[in-house]
Amino acid sequence: MGRSNKDKIIFKEVTVLDAGAKGVSVAKAEDGKVIFIPNVVPGDVVDVQTFKKRKAYYEGKAIHFHSFSKDRIEPICEHFGVCGGCKWQNMSYDKQLFYKNKEVLNNLKRIGKIDLPEFEPILGSEKTFFYRNKMEFSFSNKRWLTDKEIQSDNNFSDKNALGFHIPKMWDKILDISKCHLQQDPSNAIRNAIKEKAEAEDIPFFDVRNQEGLLRTLMIRTSSTGEIMVLIQFFKEHKEKRELLLDFLKECFPEITSLLYVINSKANDTLYDQDIKLYSGREFIIEEMEGLQFSIQAKSFYQTNSDQAFELYKITREFAGLSGNELVYDLYTGTGTIALFVSKWAEKVIGVESVPEAIKDAKANAKRNNITNCEFFVGDMKEVLNDHFIQKHGLPDVVITDPPRDGMHAQVIAQILKIAPKKIVYVSCNSATQARDLALLDSHYKVTRVRPVDMFPQTHHVENVVLLEKK
């Protein structure tokens, strides 16, 4: 259904008031409704044209700036405003931290009804660009054209793209020439792959017609200087596949792990795919406080290595371990937090639903000669039952780092039942975290809160909460 003209309203000289959820900013219309506006900064005064009207709000875009906010800065990326990432790149970093702090505080108060202790200020990131250790790019034979390109006289014979999905458009890919999120040689590798593929007439993927050869590219880097490159092909074409992979081997000998996948299903997810090693080894090594972690293609690892170290230090500090505690690490992933705190605990039990992650966790324990950690795989709400507790013991401390949806109600009920002295709750979504804290409120009091900025230039924020038994 097309947009009706009544959805297209122009509001004059609107002052942007706040930074809202999902990286958009917030203003108020003349009728009192909220207007959500992307690519503006609180303090900007703009004319807004709406493109969506709902009962309680509008969505619109700024079509004219009357004055700019004092907190506005010039974005350094040529793709800003079109690419779906780095939505706050036009806002000074200290203000990014201010609004992230504010979001966490508001969620805990409004959703969690938490009587907050002294709120510890957000921990900012020393690196505000080139901080990510993992990037994923998509190939397309029908690239997205920017407004500037459409208005030019170019005939656009270059239809291929290797880059990011346009927000809310699953089949549109913006071609990226330089991304400021991952350190070199990430940009060089991506651009070289695109140039070579076009020169050798290797077809880029057509997502609508499900045809073509090159599908996705993943680049992982580590603090130890190792590099993983994985190319996903839609179908097998041995000659063209080997031509491209051999090119990468020759041009980028620093690649530690060169992998590929043949994936002919409808979606790009790798977790059910057979990943093939072409050159090097199947993993790269990440290091943190003397510990080494092997990272495979399917492994979960915090995408900001430097801030992950800070996050885990805060988690360990909040746990306050003396060396005599039994610790449960729920949603342990590849066991990074469990292994990180193990030296300060008598024993750590890690639980995770992804078998490959538990395999990595066990390998990482062995790699680091850690013998007081055990890891178990299964659905959390089913594994964490009475029999499991009887077998492994009542924990003194529970550390939980669930996915964005938060913890299942059955998991929360079991935590309340086993009643550890402390719970350290790490979350990438303070709204679902606040919901869970409200469910724990009957037996636990929040005593410390510390947000951590893992993703500068975006609205995303991690938060660590310490709960102690009442």
N, C-alpha and C positions, 0 to 999 in steps of 0.2 A: 504494500500500500504506500503510495507516495505521500509526501508531507503536504498538508493542506496549508493554504495561505494564512489561515488564522493562527497557525503555529509560528509564523514568522512575524515577530513584533520587534520593533526597534525601540530600545530604551536609551535615552540621551543622558550623558554625563553621570554615569553610575560609578560610585566609589567602591572599589573592591575592598571587602572588609576582613576577610580571613582566608586561610589556606585550609581547604577541606579534604575529604577522603579521596583516595585514588589520584592524588596529584593535581586536582582541579581546585580553583579558588572560588570564593563565595561572595556574592553581593546580594543586595535586596532590591527588588523591583518596587515600582510605585504602589502596586497593590498589596505589598507586604510579603509576596512570595519570594522564596530564595531563588537566585540565579546561579547556576554552576557554569564557570567559564574557564576553559583551559588557556595555558600560555600567558596568564597575567599574574601579577604579583600584588599582594595586599598593599594598598596605598595608591595603586594606579587609578586614574579616573578615565573611564572609557565609554564609548557608545557601544551597545551590545545588540546584535541581531540574534533573536532566538530561533532555534530550529526544532525544538521539542517543547511541548507544553503539557504539564501534568497537573493534577489537582493541587499539589503542594509546592511545585517548583517548576522552573524553566531550565532548559539547557541552551546555551548560546555561545557566540564567539564575539570577541572584540573586533569591531570594524573600524574604530578610530580611537586614538589616544589623545586625550586633552592634556593630561600631565602624567608624569611617571613617578612611581614610588621611589623613595630614597633608598629602599632595600633592593631595587632592581639593579642587576649587573648585565653586562653583555655576554651572551652565551658564546663559548669558544667553539662549539661544534657546528659545522655547516649544515647538519641534518636536524638541528633542533627545531621543534615545532611540527615536524612531519614524522620523524621517527617516534615510536611509542615509548622510548626510554628517556631517562634523564629529564623528567618533566619540570624539575625545579632548577635547572641549570641557569635560569635567568634570575635567580634569587641568591642573595649573599649567603655564604655558608653559615654564618652565625644565626641568620634568620631561619634557615632550614632546620637547624638544631632547636631553635625556639619553638617552631611549630610541631616538631616531632615530640618534644617534651610535653607540649600542651596536649597533643592527641592522647598520649599515654595517660596523663593525669586525668583528662576528661573521661576516658573510657573506664578507668578504675573507679572513679567517683560515680559516674552516671549509670554504667551498666553493672559494675560490681558492688556498688553501694559501700565501698571500702572506706573505713575511717583511717586515712593515710597517716603514716608516721612522717618524719622529716623526709622530704622527697629529694633523693640524691640526683644531682644534675646529670643530664645525658653525657655519655662519653663520646666525644667526637672522634673522627678518623683523621689521622695525620695525612693520609693520602686521600685527596678528594677526587682524583682522576686516576685511571690506570690501576685500579685496585682489585678488579675481578680476576679470579683464577680460572673461570670457566665461561665460555661464550658459545652460543649456538646460532648458526646462520642458516637461512633457507635459500635454495636455488629456485628461480622461476624464469619461464620463457616469456612472461608478460609483466614487465616491471611497472611499478607505480610511477606515474609522471607527476612531478611537482607543479604547482600553479605557475611558477616561473618558466618551466619547460613548456607547458601548454600554451603560454602566451608568446613563446618564441616562434621563429620560422623553421625550426628544425623538423626534419621529416621522421626522426626517431627510428632509424633502421636498427639501432642497438636496443633490442627488446629484452635482453637477458639481465637478470638481477641476481646478486648474491648479497643478502642482507637480512633485514628484519621485517616482520609482518606489520602492516599498517594497523593501528588500533581499530578493533571491531570489524576488520575486513580480513577474513581467514585466507582469502586467495590472493591478496595483494602484497607484494614484496617491494620494499624500498631498497634500491641498490646503495650500498654503503662504500664510500671511498676511504674514510678514516673514522674509526670509532675510538673514543677516548676512555673506554672502560677497561681494556685489557692491555697489558704491557707488550711491547715489541718482543718477538717478531709477529705478533698476531695479525696486525694489519697487512704486513708484507706477505704472510702465508695466504691469507684470504684473497688478496688482490692477485697474487701470482696464480692461484688456482683458477680464478675466473678468467684471467688472460690466456692461460694455457688451454683451458677447456674450450674457449671460443676459437682459438687458433687451430685447434684440432677437430673442431666441429663436433664436440661432445654435447649432445642435447641436454638443455636444462629442463627441469621437471615442469609439467603442465598439470597443476593440481585438479583442475576441473575435469579434464579429459583423462586423467590418470595415465599419462604417458611421458616419455623422456627418460633420461638416465640419471643425471645428478640431482640428488634430493635434498640432503642437508649436510652441514659441516659443523663439527664440534672441535673446539680448540681448548685444551686445558693446559695451564702452566702451574708451576709450583715455586715455592720460596727457595727451593734448592736449584732452580734454573732448568728443571726438566720440562719437556713439552710433549703433550699427547695430541695427535690429530686423528680424527675419525671422519671418514666420508661415507655417507649413506647413499647407496645406489638403488634405484627403483627396480632394476633387473640386472642380470648378469650379462656383461659384454666384456669378456676376458681381455681382449686386445686394448680397448679404450680404458678399461679400469687399470690395467697394469701400466699403460702409457702414462696416465696421470699420477699414479702412485710412485712410479720410478722417477718421474720428474721431481716430485716432492723429496724423495730420498737424495737425489743429486743436488738440488738447489738449497735444501735446508737440512744439512747433515746433523744439525743440533736437535732434530726431532728424536726424542727418546722412544716414543711408542707410536707407530703408524698402523692404524686399524681401518677396517672397512666392514660394511654391512650390506647385504642384499635384502631389501625390504620391499616386497610387492603388495603389502596390505594397504588399507585405506588411510591409515594414520602414520605419523612419523615416530611414534614412541619406540624406544630401544629396548625396554625392559623385557620384552618377550622375544627378542631377536638373538640370533647366533652371531656374535661379534668375532670377526676373523683378524688374526694378527698377520700383518704383511711384513713389518720390519721392526727390529728392536725388541722390546719386551711388552708384556700386556698391561703394565702399570707404570705410573710415575711415583716418585717419592716426595711426600710433604714432610716437613720437620717442624716440631714445636717443642720448645723447652727440652731439647735433647731426645725427644721421642720421634720416631719415624713412623709414618703412616703410608701404606701403599694405597694408591688411588687408581682404581680401574675405571673403565668407561661408564659402568653403571653405578659406581660408588657415589654416595652422597657425602659431600664435604662442604663446609661453609665456604661460600664463594669469595669471601674477603679474608684471606689468610691472616693478615696482620690483626684485624679486628676480631677474628675468631679467637686468637690468643688472648686478647683482652676480655672477651666474653667469658671464656673458660676460666680465667683467673678470678673474675667476679663471682662466677658460679662456685668455684672452690672456696673463695673467701666466705660467701654466704653460708655454705655448708658447715664451716667451722669445724673441720675434722681434726681429731686428736690422734688417730692411728688405731683406735679400738672399735670403730663403728662398722656395722654392716650397712652397705649402701645399695639401694636399688636404683639403677639408671634406666628409666623407662623411655621407650622410643630411642634406643641407644645408637641407631644408625650403624656406622662402622666402628663404634666403640670409642670415639675420640674423647668424649667427656669422661667415660668410665676409666679409660687408661690414664687420662690426665690427672684424675683425683686418686688413682689407686695407691700411690706412694703414701698418702695421708689416711688411708682406710685399712681396716683389717681384711675386708673382702668386699668386692663389688660384683653385683649381679646385673647384667645387661639384658634387656628384652627388646626385640625388634621383629616386625612382621615380614621384612624382606630377606629371603634366604641368602642372597648374594651379599647383603650388608653384613649379616652375621658371619658369613665365611670370611669376609674382609676383617671383621673385628677379631676373630680368632687368630688370623694370620698376623695381624698387627700386634696382638698380645705376645705371640711367639717371637716376632721380629724384635720386640723390645725386652724380651726375657721377663715378662710380667706374668706371675703365676697366681696372683690373688684375684683374678677376674674370670668370671664364667659368663658365657653368652648363650641365650636361648632364643629360638625363632618361633613366631606364631602371632596370631591376632591378640593384641594386648588384653582385650576384655575377656578372652577365653584362657589365655596363659596365666594371667594373674588371678588364679583362683585359690581356694582354701588349701587344696592339695599342694600347690606350688609353694605357698607360704610355709606350710608345715615342713616341707622337704628342705627349704633353703633358709628358713628362719625369718623372724620379724625384723624388718629393717629399722635402724635408728634414724636414717636419713633417706628420703626419696628425692631423687633428682628426676625431673620430667621435662622433656623437650619435644612436645608433640608437633604434628603438622599444623597448618594454618587453621584447620577446623577445630583444634583443641582436643581435649580428652573426651572419650565416650563417658556417658553418665555411669555406666557400670564400673569403669575404671576408677572414677571419683568415689563411688560407693565403696569399692574395695580398699582404696587408700584410707578412707575414713574408718573402715573396719580394722585395718592393721595398725592404724594410729601411730605413725612414726613421730619422733620428737620434732623433726624439722622436715619441711618440704621446700625444695628450691625449684621454682617453676620458671623455665626459660621459654620464651614465646616469640614468634615472628608476627603475631597478630594479637595486639593488646585487647581487642574487643572480645575475642573468644576466650582469651586468658581471663579477662574480667568476669565473664559469665561463669567460668569454672571456679574462680575465687569466691564468688557469691555462694556456690554450692558447698565450698569447703568452710565457709564462715562459721558454721555451727560449732566447729571444734578447733578452728585455727584463726590466729590473728596475723595479719600482714605486718611485719616489723621492718622490712627494708625493701626498697624499690630502686632499681638502677636501669634506665634505658641505655642502649648502646647503638650507635649509628653504624650499621654494617654497609649501608648503601647510600653514600653521598650522591647528591643531585636527584634523588628520588624521594618519595614520601614514605618509603618503607622504614620500619624501625623495629629492632629487637628490644625485649624487655626482660629483666631478671627480677623475680620477686622471692623474698624469703618469708615463709609462713612458719610460725612456731605454735606449738600446742598451747591452748588456753589453759 
